[in-house]
């Protein structure tokens, strides 16, 4: 499997990249980044690109892609709707439109619990996410929308936003409790990565929109498959 990854430097992207590089069925990972990630791996290739509203110049480098994992995103806090839409909607759709026409290709978009599919609610971020999801679901590939709630970073994955980074550190001790009392609303960066790989394999998933329970279930299945493969 050849994976194209956006958002590899963010907390979710770090976790997804780790799982891709650990998976025996992943042949290569192409990470589109604004600046180098700072490490190398035999299966990892970086493409440094600045304009995330236009990937047309990279289309030729996406021809062999089997799966695209779009993990790039920002908080809506302190941002205007125009700025948030540009990063959330424009960047995502620009990446999707640059992909080859391939009905067997899988596109996984990290959205969020509370996304408004009707695009008519009062919450700005939920409307923008809803519009992004709806357009991806209408495109000619296998699109999956991941709507996690609370995400626990594992294996050194860290947020690039200082406030969130400290928040996750402060809440890390609470994760075992959250997992027990709110199991339908929590997942991890590890599970997100494993679940993405699971839905990108032949057969995919029955659901097009996956919440934390479905994400965790797909991740568990992927972990069992990895054990069977001896990796």
C-alpha positions as CSV (number, residue, x, y, z in Angstrom):
1,X,0.0,0.0,0.0
2,X,1.3,3.5,-1.0
3,X,0.1,6.1,1.5
4,X,-0.1,9.9,1.0
5,X,-0.2,11.8,4.3
6,X,-1.1,15.4,5.0
7,X,-0.5,16.9,8.4
8,X,2.3,14.6,9.4
9,X,3.8,17.2,11.8
10,X,0.6,17.5,13.9
11,X,-0.3,15.4,16.8
12,X,-2.7,13.1,14.9
13,X,-0.4,13.0,11.9
14,X,2.5,11.9,14.0
15,X,0.5,9.0,15.3
16,X,-0.7,8.0,11.9
17,X,2.8,8.2,10.4
18,X,4.1,6.0,13.1
19,X,1.5,3.3,12.4
20,X,2.1,3.5,8.7
21,X,5.8,3.0,9.1
22,X,5.2,0.0,11.4
23,X,2.8,-1.7,9.1
24,X,4.3,-4.5,6.9
25,X,1.7,-3.9,4.2
26,X,2.7,-0.2,3.7
27,X,5.3,0.0,1.0
28,X,5.8,3.8,1.1
29,X,4.6,7.0,2.8
30,X,4.7,10.3,1.0
31,X,4.3,13.2,3.5
32,X,3.4,16.6,2.1
33,X,4.8,19.1,4.5
34,X,5.7,22.8,4.7
35,X,9.0,22.1,6.5
36,X,11.0,18.9,6.9
37,X,9.9,16.5,9.6
38,X,13.5,16.1,11.0
39,X,14.0,12.4,10.6
40,X,14.4,9.8,7.9
41,X,13.0,6.3,7.2
42,X,13.5,4.0,4.3
43,X,9.7,4.0,3.5
44,X,9.2,7.8,4.0
45,X,9.5,10.5,1.4
46,X,8.8,14.1,2.1
47,X,7.5,16.7,-0.4
48,X,8.0,20.2,0.9
49,X,5.2,22.4,-0.5
50,X,4.1,25.8,0.6
51,X,0.8,26.5,-1.1
52,X,-1.8,24.2,0.4
53,X,-4.6,25.6,-1.7
54,X,-3.0,24.3,-4.9
55,X,-1.4,20.9,-5.3
56,X,-1.7,20.7,-9.0
57,X,2.1,20.8,-9.5
58,X,2.4,17.6,-7.4
59,X,-0.3,15.6,-9.2
60,X,2.2,13.6,-11.1
61,X,3.8,12.5,-7.8
62,X,0.4,11.2,-6.5
63,X,-0.2,8.7,-9.4
64,X,0.7,5.6,-7.4
65,X,-1.2,6.5,-4.3
66,X,-3.5,3.8,-2.8
67,X,-4.7,5.8,0.2
68,X,-4.7,9.4,1.3
69,X,-4.8,10.2,5.0
70,X,-5.7,13.8,5.6
71,X,-4.8,14.7,9.2
72,X,-4.2,18.4,8.8
73,X,-6.4,20.7,10.9
74,X,-6.6,23.6,13.3
75,X,-8.8,24.7,16.1
76,X,-11.5,27.3,15.2
77,X,-10.8,29.2,18.5
78,X,-9.7,32.8,17.7
79,X,-10.1,32.4,13.9
80,X,-12.6,34.0,11.6
81,X,-14.9,31.8,9.6
82,X,-13.0,32.8,6.4
83,X,-9.7,31.7,7.9
84,X,-11.0,28.5,9.4
85,X,-12.8,27.6,6.1
86,X,-9.6,28.2,4.1
87,X,-7.6,25.8,6.2
88,X,-10.3,23.2,6.9
89,X,-12.2,23.2,3.6
90,X,-10.0,24.7,0.9
91,X,-6.8,22.8,1.9
92,X,-8.7,19.5,2.1
93,X,-10.5,19.8,-1.2
94,X,-7.4,21.0,-3.0
95,X,-5.6,17.8,-1.9
96,X,-8.5,15.6,-2.9
97,X,-8.8,17.2,-6.3
98,X,-5.1,16.7,-7.0
99,X,-5.4,12.9,-6.6
100,X,-5.6,10.6,-9.6
101,X,-9.0,9.4,-10.8
102,X,-9.0,6.0,-9.2
103,X,-12.3,4.6,-7.8
104,X,-10.3,2.1,-5.7
105,X,-8.4,4.9,-3.9
106,X,-9.2,5.5,-0.2
107,X,-9.4,9.0,1.3
108,X,-9.7,9.3,5.1
109,X,-10.5,12.7,6.5
110,X,-10.1,13.5,10.2
111,X,-13.2,15.5,11.1
112,X,-14.6,15.6,14.6
113,X,-17.4,14.5,16.9
114,X,-20.2,17.1,16.5
115,X,-19.7,17.8,12.8
116,X,-22.9,19.2,11.2
117,X,-23.7,17.2,8.1
118,X,-26.7,19.6,7.4
119,X,-24.3,22.6,7.2
120,X,-27.0,24.7,8.8
121,X,-26.3,24.6,12.6
122,X,-25.1,27.5,14.7
123,X,-21.6,26.2,15.3
124,X,-19.3,27.6,12.7
125,X,-16.6,24.9,12.9
126,X,-19.3,22.1,12.7
127,X,-20.8,23.7,9.5
128,X,-17.4,24.0,7.8
129,X,-16.5,20.4,8.7
130,X,-19.9,19.3,7.5
131,X,-19.4,20.9,4.1
132,X,-16.0,19.4,3.8
133,X,-17.2,16.0,4.6
134,X,-20.2,16.2,2.2
135,X,-18.0,17.2,-0.7
136,X,-15.5,14.4,0.0
137,X,-18.2,11.8,0.2
138,X,-19.5,12.9,-3.2
139,X,-16.1,12.4,-4.9
140,X,-15.1,9.3,-7.0
141,X,-13.1,7.4,-4.4
142,X,-13.7,5.5,-1.1
143,X,-14.1,8.3,1.4
144,X,-14.2,7.8,5.1
145,X,-14.9,10.5,7.7
146,X,-13.4,9.9,11.1
147,X,-15.2,11.8,13.9
148,X,-13.2,11.2,17.1
149,X,-14.0,12.8,20.4
150,X,-11.2,13.1,22.9
151,X,-7.9,11.8,21.4
152,X,-5.1,10.7,23.7
153,X,-1.6,11.1,22.2
154,X,0.6,8.1,22.5
155,X,4.2,7.2,21.7
156,X,5.5,10.8,21.9
157,X,2.9,12.4,19.6
158,X,2.5,16.0,20.6
159,X,0.4,18.9,19.6
160,X,2.1,21.9,17.9
161,X,-0.2,24.3,19.8
162,X,1.4,25.1,23.2
163,X,-1.9,25.3,25.0
164,X,-3.2,22.0,23.7
165,X,0.2,20.4,24.4
166,X,0.0,21.3,28.0
167,X,-3.7,20.4,28.2
168,X,-2.9,16.9,26.9
169,X,-0.1,16.5,29.4
170,X,-2.4,17.6,32.2
171,X,-5.2,15.3,31.2
172,X,-3.0,12.2,30.4
173,X,-3.5,10.7,33.9
174,X,-7.3,11.0,33.3
175,X,-7.3,8.9,30.1
176,X,-7.8,5.5,31.8
177,X,-10.8,7.0,33.7
178,X,-12.2,8.6,30.6
179,X,-11.9,5.3,28.7
180,X,-13.9,3.6,31.4
181,X,-16.7,6.1,31.9
182,X,-16.9,7.6,28.4
183,X,-15.8,4.7,26.1
184,X,-17.8,6.0,23.2
185,X,-16.1,9.4,23.1
186,X,-12.4,8.6,23.4
187,X,-9.6,7.1,21.2
188,X,-5.9,7.4,20.7
189,X,-3.5,8.6,18.0
190,X,-2.4,4.9,17.8
191,X,-6.0,3.7,17.1
192,X,-6.6,6.5,14.6
193,X,-3.5,5.3,12.6
194,X,-4.4,1.7,12.8
195,X,-8.0,2.3,11.9
196,X,-7.1,4.3,8.8
197,X,-5.0,1.5,7.5
198,X,-7.8,-1.0,8.3
199,X,-10.4,0.9,6.2
200,X,-7.9,1.4,3.4
201,X,-7.4,-2.4,2.9
202,X,-9.7,-4.4,0.6
203,X,-13.2,-4.5,2.0
204,X,-12.8,-1.3,3.8
205,X,-15.5,-0.5,6.4
206,X,-19.3,-0.7,6.2
207,X,-19.6,2.8,7.6
208,X,-18.6,5.9,5.7
209,X,-18.6,8.0,8.9
210,X,-16.8,6.5,11.9
211,X,-17.0,7.7,15.5
212,X,-14.6,6.7,18.3
213,X,-16.3,3.2,18.9
214,X,-16.0,2.3,15.2
215,X,-12.4,3.7,15.0
216,X,-11.4,1.7,18.1
217,X,-13.0,-1.5,16.7
218,X,-11.2,-1.1,13.4
219,X,-8.0,-0.5,15.2
220,X,-8.4,-3.6,17.3
221,X,-9.0,-5.7,14.1
222,X,-5.8,-4.1,12.5
223,X,-3.8,-5.0,15.6
224,X,-4.9,-8.6,15.4
225,X,-3.9,-8.7,11.8
226,X,-0.5,-7.3,12.6
227,X,0.1,-9.9,15.2
228,X,-0.8,-12.6,12.8
229,X,1.7,-11.2,10.3
230,X,4.3,-11.2,13.0
231,X,5.0,-7.5,13.1
